[in-house]
Amino acid sequence: MKKRLTEGQFHEAAKGLKVGEQTLEIARGVLIDGKPQADFVALLGLSRGAVSQAVDRVWSAHQAKNLPAGYERVSAVLPEHQAFIVKKWAEDATRKREPTK
């Protein structure tokens, strides 16, 4: 899945983030304009990790602000069989939130 945001979504996600202008410039280019991260690596002389982190800061803020009511994002390290079950729960929750066709 390609990470993309509208202008409004980007502004809402960036609101209140304590990041520099360069981070916002990179994130805007990737998330709104659809430019490859590699373009910013070459243009700005940054590492791939630094560019990825800039995009991720805004994307993570967007995701955190757009959880459905009653939902919570979690991260956990689990044994393989428990991770399988949790992934199935996540798929079920996503399916339940999708509008029926």
C-alpha positions, 0 to 999 in steps of 0.5 A: 500500500502506497502511503498517500494523504490529501492536503487537508489530511497532511495539515491535520497530521502535521498540526502540533508536530515538533518537526523542522521544515525539511521534515515537512518538505520531505513528507509533503513531497512523498505523501501528497505529491507521490514523489519517491523517497529516493528523490529526496535522498539524492536531492538533499544528500540524506540517508534513506533512513533519515528520509523514511523517518521524516515521512513516518513522523507525519504518517504516524501522526495521521494514523494516530489521529484517525483511529475509529472511536473505541479502537486503539493501536497496539504493538506487541512481541508475541509467540508466533501462534498468538501473533497469528491470532492477533493478526486475524483479529486485526483483519476482522476489525478492518473488515467490520469497519469497511462499508458493505458494497 
